Amino acid sequence: MLTVGNDAAMVERQLSAGRLACPGCGGRLMRWGHGRERVIRAWNGIRWRLRPRRSRCAGCGRTHVLLPVRCLVRRADAAGVIGQALVLAAAGQGHRMVAERLGRPAATVRGWLRRAAGRAGPLRSAFTALACGLDADPLLPAPAGSDLADAVAAVAAAAGAAARRWGPAASGLSPWELASAVTMGALLAPGMSVALANASCLW
């Protein structure tokens, strides 16, 4: 899995120009068909069909799905929707209230919150380290009152640091798209890690 920008035409141009590298060996990625189509739920009942591009490394031969940063692995909802649920929960709202505000099933939201709360400590540590790596003098948040709130604040701090380092290119991403980018879409997946695939760009 490799996260890429949300503009499919741009991704195609990057593939043609050899500007996308294999996360395993660094080799050039080439077109290799498409993944299975799925429907992603966004805001206010808006849905879009996603058929992610697949790629194959010219070096090691491994194949990779190219996932837009507005998505997360194995989630039917956009990264921004899930992120908003975490923000609301960090502010003290229960999963039923969050679900009602977002128009999602309560069980779905409860699953997001449980997964995020269960890894809140590692998330806070990873995104705090990311903020410090991107900015020599980052604006780090004070304790926010809960492990989940601390993790959400750390994601926001990392997004701010990215915007200061890369300017408009990064400031066009929401904090949760950035979180998707640096975790390769695995923000709520088992084994989440934060690693920049490219020292000059996050997607």
For each residue, the residues with C-beta under 8 A, 3 or more apart:
1: 64 65 67 73 184 185 186
2: 20 23 29 55 64 65 66 67 184 197
3: 66 67 68 69 180 181 184 185 197 203
4: 11 14 20 53 66 67 68 69 203
5: 10 11 68 69 203
6: 68 69 70 177
7: 10 11
8: 11 12 53 68
9: 12 13
10: 5 7 13 14
11: 4 5 7 8 14 15 20 53 66
12: 8 9 15 16 31 53
13: 9 10 16 17
14: 4 10 11 17 19 20
15: 11 12 18 19 20 29 30 31 53 55
16: 12 13
17: 13 14
18: 15 28 29
19: 14 15
20: 2 4 11 14 15 28 29 55 66
21: 26 27 28 29 197 198
22: 25 26 27 28 29 57 59 60 62 64
23: 2 64 184 197
24: 57 60 62
25: 22 57 59 60 62
26: 21 22 59
27: 21 22 57 58 59 60
28: 18 20 21 22 57 58 59
29: 2 15 18 20 21 22 55 56 57 58 64 66
30: 15 55 56 57 58
31: 12 15 53 54 55 56
32: 54 55 56 63
33: 54
34: 37 51 52 53 54
35: 51 52 53 54 65
36: 51
37: 34 49 50 51
38: 49 50 51 76
39: 47 48 49 50 76
40: 47 48 49 50 70 71 76 77 78
41: 46 47 76 77 78 81 104
42: 46 47 48 77 78 80 81
43: 46 78 80 81
44: 103
45: 103
46: 41 42 43
47: 39 40 41 42
48: 39 40 42
49: 37 38 39 40
50: 37 38 39 40 68 71
51: 34 35 36 37 38
52: 34 35 65 66 67 68
53: 4 8 11 12 15 31 34 35 65 66
54: 31 32 33 34 35 63 64 65 66
55: 2 15 20 29 30 31 32 63 64 65 66
56: 29 30 31 32 61 62 63 64
57: 22 24 25 27 28 29 30 60 61 62 63 64
58: 27 28 29 30
59: 22 25 26 27 28
60: 22 24 25 27 57
61: 56 57
62: 22 24 25 56 57
63: 32 54 55 56 57
64: 1 2 22 23 29 54 55 56 57
65: 1 2 35 52 53 54 55
66: 2 3 4 11 20 29 52 53 54 55
67: 1 2 3 4 52 71 73 180 184 185
68: 3 4 5 6 8 50 52 71
69: 3 4 5 6 79 173 177 178 180 181 185 203
70: 6 40 78 79 80 177 180
71: 40 50 67 68 75 78 79 180 185
72: 75 77 79 82 180 185 186 187 188 189
73: 1 67 184 185 186 189
74: 189
75: 71 72 79 82 188
76: 38 39 40 41
77: 40 41 42 72 81 82 104 108
78: 40 41 42 43 70 71 81 82
79: 69 70 71 72 75 82 83 174 176 177 179 180 187
80: 42 43 70 83 84 174 176 177
81: 41 42 43 77 78 84 85 102 104
82: 72 75 77 78 79 85 86 112 176 187 188
83: 79 80 86 87 155 174 175 176 179
84: 80 81 87 88 102 176
85: 81 82 88 89 98 99 102 104 109 112 113
86: 82 83 89 90 112 113 116 148 151 152
87: 83 84 90 91 152
88: 84 85 91 93 97 98 101 102
89: 85 86 92 93 94 95 98 113 116 148
90: 86 87 144 146 148 149 151 152 153
91: 87 88 149
92: 89
93: 88 89 97 98 101
94: 89 97 98
95: 89 98 99 106 109 110 113
96: 99 100 106 109
97: 88 93 94 100 101
98: 85 88 89 93 94 95 101 102 109 113
99: 85 95 96 102 103 104 105 106 108 109 110
100: 96 97 103
101: 88 93 97 98
102: 81 84 85 88 98 99 109
103: 44 45 99 100
104: 41 77 81 85 99 108 109
105: 99 108 109
106: 95 96 99 109 110
107: 110 111
108: 77 99 104 105 111 112
109: 85 95 96 98 99 102 104 105 106 112 113
110: 95 99 106 107 113 114
111: 107 108 114 115
112: 82 85 86 108 109 115 116 188
113: 85 86 89 95 98 109 110 116 117 148
114: 110 111 117 118
115: 111 112 118 119 188
116: 86 89 112 113 119 120 123 148 151 188
117: 113 114 120 147 148
118: 114 115
119: 115 116 122 123 192
120: 116 117 123 124 146 147 148 150 151
121: 124 125 147 151
122: 119 125 126 192
123: 116 119 120 126 127 151 154 155 187 192
124: 120 121 127 128 147 150 151 153 154
125: 121 122 128 129 154
126: 122 123 129 130 154 192 193 194
127: 123 124 130 131 151 154 155 157 158 179 194
128: 124 125 131 132 140 154 157 158
129: 125 126 132 133 194
130: 126 127 133 134 158 161 182 194 196
131: 127 128 134 135 138 140 154 157 158 160 161
132: 128 129 135 138 140 161
133: 129 130 196
134: 130 131 138 158 161 162 164 165
135: 131 132 138 139 160 161 164 165
136:
137:
138: 131 132 134 135 157 160 161
139: 135 157 160 161
140: 128 131 132 157
141: 144 150 153 154 156 157
142:
143: 150
144: 90 141 149 150 152 153
145: 149
146: 90 120 149 150
147: 117 120 121 124 150 151
148: 86 89 90 113 116 117 120 151 152
149: 90 91 144 145 146 152 153
150: 120 124 141 143 144 146 147 153 154
151: 86 90 116 120 121 123 124 127 147 148 154 155
152: 86 87 90 144 148 149 155 156
153: 90 124 141 144 149 150 156 157
154: 123 124 125 126 127 128 131 141 150 151 157 158
155: 83 123 127 151 152 158 159 175 176 178 179
156: 141 152 153 159 160 175
157: 127 128 131 138 139 140 141 153 154 160 161
158: 127 128 130 131 134 154 155 161 162 175 178 179 182
159: 155 156 162 163 170 173 174 175 178 179
160: 131 135 138 139 156 157 163 164
161: 130 131 132 134 135 138 139 157 158 164 165
162: 134 158 159 165 166 170 171 173 178 202
163: 159 160 166 167 170 171
164: 134 135 160 161 167
165: 134 135 161 162 170
166: 162 163 169 170 171 201 202
167: 163 164 170 171
168: 171 172
169: 166 172 201
170: 159 162 163 165 166 167 173 178 202
171: 162 163 166 167 168
172: 168 169
173: 69 159 162 170 177 178 181 202 203
174: 79 80 83 159 177 178
175: 83 155 156 158 159 178 179
176: 79 80 82 83 84 155 179 180 187
177: 6 69 70 79 80 173 174 180 181
178: 69 155 158 159 162 170 173 174 175 181 182 202
179: 79 83 127 155 158 159 175 176 182 183 187
180: 3 67 69 70 71 72 79 176 177 183 185 187
181: 3 69 173 177 178 184 202 203
182: 130 158 178 179 194 195 196 202
183: 179 180 186 187 189 192 193 194
184: 1 2 3 23 67 73 181 195 197
185: 1 3 67 69 71 72 73 180 189
186: 1 72 73 183 189 191 192 193
187: 72 79 82 123 176 179 180 183 192
188: 72 75 82 112 115 116 192
189: 72 73 74 183 185 186 192
190:
191: 186
192: 119 122 123 126 183 186 187 188 189
193: 126 183 186
194: 126 127 129 130 182 183
195: 182 184
196: 130 133 182 199 202
197: 2 3 21 23 184
198: 21 201 202
199: 196
200:
201: 166 169 198
202: 162 166 170 173 178 181 182 196 198
203: 3 4 5 69 173 181
